[in-house]
């Protein structure tokens, strides 16, 4: 088809649509909402996927996190009558040594000591999760200081009483000056704040995996300081009795030599711990498995969202077919005149297909604007993350145009097959 003929078809299509502006707009509504839904759902889904993957990847795909957990049935070893007992559970130092000595796929094992202590400054008190970690732990999980510095190997070797805190802890303690250099009491011990971590709170998978209590503030201290100051015994007094809990290792971060060895290494760790522990007082979190599970879940979510948006486009296509059938009935005499003047069936077919394609494309363009506005509203009012990819827009426009052409195919064929004489006589 020549370019001038195609231009004439497009011009006629626009002119015919502009004759009934309200009806054309109402016909486009299905395309507008359908395309807007496709773009909004894909963008929000991509944003959620990106956020989840970033947080899971921050745990390290070569890492295996082993946590001590309190077993459902507790065994109490009485030490002083019925009023004082020691409950021992969880990971042990022997577990770490055995894994490092016997598992060749392990690069290193980092211990973590976790205690719950109040942090004091003057009359202000904040409950905190105090994590004793090695300097390597900070680098591994990208715990960088926004102000000040992180503690180093010298601090760990000399077991200095220094700590890293989140910005929120300084605000809750109402430290009037820069928290860096301030002294706070952790339990009954004084610690100097040497750095304030970048304000990025852990959520969902990462929070659970790293055994971080979302209801308390995080305080990081050297592992050697934690073991010397707080040890492995926890005391809890309730109803006049004293309960003692002994956990040698609250957590182990096992680093495999490569991502391919993560799953076999996790199975080896599980076998070792099952032999060493009669009670199920440990759990294994594999970030690589969380990552793959999230990708599968996100793929299902995207498929469901696309199906919902496709239904909206399908309804829009049915609306286009219905309106075009009514339009053809109204323009029967016009069709007869065009045929009498020499127009072929193919010309009539292309004319009406051009009109439906125009409805689809124009409706798709308005749908893109609607989708972008919807995304902005969702991000503004929910705080969710959205990622708008150019191919989302192209796919949505292509689908809307395709649906419009398919919806107009039957009405266009019906118009092209009309008997010219009968069409001219139509009243």
N, C-alpha and C positions, 0 to 999 in steps of 0.2 A: 504494500500500500504506500502511495506517495505521501510525502510529508504534508503537503497542502490539504490532501484529503483527510488525513488524520487530524490536522488542525481544525478543519471544518467540523468534524465529528465532535471534538472536544468543545468547540464553541457552541454547537447546537445543544450538547449535553448540559452545559452551564446555563444556557438561556432557558431551556425547558425546566431546569431545577429552580431557577429564579422566578419563574412564573408563579410558583406556589411556595413561597419562602417558608411559611410555617409548616406546611406538610413535609417539605424536604428536611427541615430541621428536626421535626419529630421522627422522621425516618432514620436520621443519623444518630439519634440518641442511643440506640442499641450499640452502634459502633463506638460511639464516644465512651460509654460506660465500659464496654468490653475491652477496648484498647487501654483505657485508663487503668482498669483492673489488672490487665496483664503486666503493664509496666510497673505499677505499684507493688504487686505481689512479687514479681521477680526481683525488684530492687530491695524490698524489705527482706526477702528470703536470702538474697546474696549478702546483705548487710549482717544478718544474724549468723550466717555461715562464716563470714569473715571474722566476726567477733569471737565466735566459739573456737574456731581454728586457731586464732591468735592466742587465746587463753590456754588452750590445751597444748599448743606448741611451745608455750612459755615454760611448760613443765619439762620439755626435752623429750624427743622421741626415742632417745637412746637410754632414757632413765626408767628405772623400776622403783616405785615408792612402796616401801613396806612399813605399815603402821602397827603399833601395839593397840589392841582393842580389849576392853574389859569383857571377859566371857559372861554369858548369861547366867551361869551357875557359878557362884563364888565359893571358894574353899577357904575357910578361915583357920589359920594356924594360931592357936591361942598361945599367948606368951605370958600374960599376967591375968589369970582368971578369965572372966567373961567380959571384962570391961576394956580390954586392950588386946588387939590382935593385929597381925600383919597379913595383908593380902598381896601375894606375889604373883604377877602375871606378865605377859608381854615378851618382847624380844630381849635377848640376853647378849652380853658381851661375847659369849662363846659362839653364838650364831654368826656374828660378824666375822670373827676370826676363822670359823670353819668355812664360810662362803669364800673369803678371800684366799684361803689356802687350797681349796679343793675345786673351785669352779674356774676353769681357764678363760671362759668368755667374759668374766667380770674385769673391768678396768680398775675400778675402785669402789669403795663403800664409804659413804659419808654418814656419820652418826648425828642424831639430833636429840637434844634433851629439852623436854617441854615441861614447864611448871606454870601454874596459875598463881600469880601474885598481885597484890595491889601495888600501884605506883603512887607515891605521895610527893606532894610539893606544897609545903606550908599546911594549910587546912584542906587542900583539895586532894581527893582520892579517886583513882580510876582503876578499875579491874583490867588486868592485862594478861595476855599470853606471852610468857617470856620464853623465847626459843634460843637455846644454846647451840650455835652452829659454828662450823669451820669457815674461814674466809673463802674457801672454794665454793661453799654453798651459796654465798652471796653472788658470786660471779655467775654461777650456773643458772640461777633463777633471775638474773638481771635485776638484782636488788641494788640499785645505784643511788648514791646520795645526791639529792637535789641541792642540799647545802651541807657544808662540812665535808666529812670523809667517812668511808667505811672502815671498820677495824681491820687490821692486817695481821700477817703472820707473827710479827713481834708482839702485838697485843695478845694474841692467842698463846704464844710461848710463855709470856710472863704472867698470864692469867689476870690481865688488867681489868679493873671494874669500869668498863666503858660500854656504851650501848648505842644502838641505832633505833630511832623511833619514827613513827609516822607523824605527819603534820597535825592530824587530828588529836593526837595525845597532848601536844603542846597547847592546843586550843582548849581542850577539856581541863587541863591543869591551870589554865589561865597564866601561862608564863608571859610576863609583860615584855621581856626582851627576847632577843633571838635565842631559841632553845639550844643552839650549838654552844657548848661550854657550860651550860647550866647543870646543876647537880640535883638529882632526884633520888628518892628512896624507893628501891624495889624490894618489897618485903621489909626486912630490917637492915638492908645493906644500902650503902650510898653508891650511886653510879653516875659517871659523867657522860652526858650526851655529846658524842663526837660527830654525829651526823643525823640529818633528817632525810628519810627516804623520799624518793619521788612519789607523789600522792597518787598511787594507783592501787585501789583495793582489790583483793582477790575475790572472785565470785565462783559460784556453782562448782564445776569440776575441780578447779584449782584449789579452791578453799577446802573442799572435802579431802582432796588428795594430799594436801600438805598439812592436814590436821589443824587447820587454823579456825578458831572459834570466831565467827562473824560478829558475835555480840561483844567481844572485847577488843582492846587495842593490841597491836603487835609491838613487841620489844625484842630486839635481837642483841644478844651478847655473845662473847667468845665461848666456845664449847668448854674449854678448860676452866674458864671462870665459872660457868654454870655448874660443872661437876664439883668444883672445889667449894662453891658457895652454897648451892642448894642440894647437890647430891641427887640420889635416886629415890629417896624416901619422901613421901608426902604425908603430912599429918592433917587429919580432919577431925575436929571436935564437934560432937552433936549429942544433945540430950545427956550431958554429963559423961559420955564415953569418948574414948579416943580411938580413931581408926587410923591405921598406918597402911599405906599402899607403897609397894616396892616395884618399880618398873626400871630396869637397867637401861634399856634403850627405848625411847618413845617412838623413834622413827629411824629408818635406814634409807638412804638414797643410794640405790645400786646403779652404777653406770656400766652398761654393756659396751663391748668394744666396737660394735657396729649395730645399726638398726636391724639388720637381718638376724642378729643373735638375740634380740630382745625377747621374743616369744620362747625360744628354748631355754634361755636363762631364767625367765619367770617360772617355767615348769620345774627347773632344777631347784630354785629357791623354795617353791611350794613343797617339793618332795623333802628337802632338808628340814624345813620347819615342821612338817607333819610328823617326821620321825622324832624331832627334839621336843615337841610340845604335845602333851596329852590333851590339853584343852585348846579349843579354837580361839586363841588369844592374839591373833594377828590377821592382817588383811593385806592383800597385794593390789596395788593400783598401777596399771600399765598405761601411760599416756598414749602410746601408739594405738592400743586397742580403743581407747576413748576417742581418739581422732578418727579412726576408721568407722566406729559406730556412729559418731556425729555426722560423718559424710553420708552414710547410708540413710540415717534419719532425715537429713536435709534433702536428699534426693527424693525421698517419698513425699516430704512436705512440698517441694517444688512441683512434683507431679500432680498432687492434689490441688494446689493453687492454680495450676495451668488448666486442669479439668474444669474447675469452677469458672475461670475466666472464659474458657472455650464455650461453656454453656451460655454465658452472657452474650458472646459473639453469635452463637447459633440462634438465640432468640432475636438478636438484631437482624440476622440474615432472613429469618422468617418474616420479620416486619418489612424488610425491603421487598421480598417476593410478593407479599400481600399488597403493598402500595403500588408496585409496578404492574400487577395484574389490574388493579383499579385504573391506573393511568392509561394502560393500553386500551381499556374499554372506552375511556373518555376520548382517546385520540384515534379512534378507529377511522374516522373520515380522513384525518391527516395521513394515516398510513395508506389509505386507498389513493389519495391524491399523489403521494410520493411514488407509489407503484405505477400509477397511470402516467407519470412524467418520466418513467424509465428506471426508477430505483429497483435494484435487484433484491432478492430475499437476503442476500449476504449483507447488503447495505443497511437494511432494516434491523437485522440481527446485531450488527456492529453498533448501530446508533443506540439501541437500548442497552447493550452491554456497556457501552461507554458511559451512559448515564448512571448505571448501577455502580460501575467502577469509580466514577466521580464521587458518588455518595460514600463509598467505602473509604476512598483516599482522604476526602475532606473530613469525613467523620473521624478517620484515624488521626489526622493532624490535630483536630480539636481534642480527641481522646488523649493524645500525648500531653497537651497542655493540662488537661484534667488530671492525668496521672502524675505529672510533676507537682501540681498543686497538692494532690492527695499525699504524696511522699513528704512534701515539706510540712504539711499539717501533722502527719504521723510522727515525724522526727521531732517537731516542735513540742507536741503535747505528750508524747510517750517517752522521749529520750532514746528511742531505738536508733540503731545505726542503719543506714540505707546506702546501697552502692548502685549507682545508675551507670550501666554499661551501654555504649552506643548500639550494640547489637540487640539490646532489649527493644529499643525504639524501632529498629529496622524490622525485627521479627514481628512486632505488634502491627506495624503498618502493612507488612506483607500479608499477614493473616487477615487483617480487616479487608484489604483489597481483594484477596482470594475468596473470602466468604461472600463479599458483595457480588463478585462476578458469578459465583456458583448459584447464589440466590436469584440473580437476574437471568440466568441461562434459560430456565423454562418460560418465563414471561416473554423474553426476547424471541425465542423459537416460536412461541405461539403467535406473536405479532408478525414474524417473518412469513409464516404459513397462511396468513389470512388471504382470502380470495379478494383480489382488487375490486371486482365489480360489487361483491357483497359489501365490502368496506365503504365504497362510495355511496351505496344506498342506505348505509346505516344512519339512523336518526338519533 
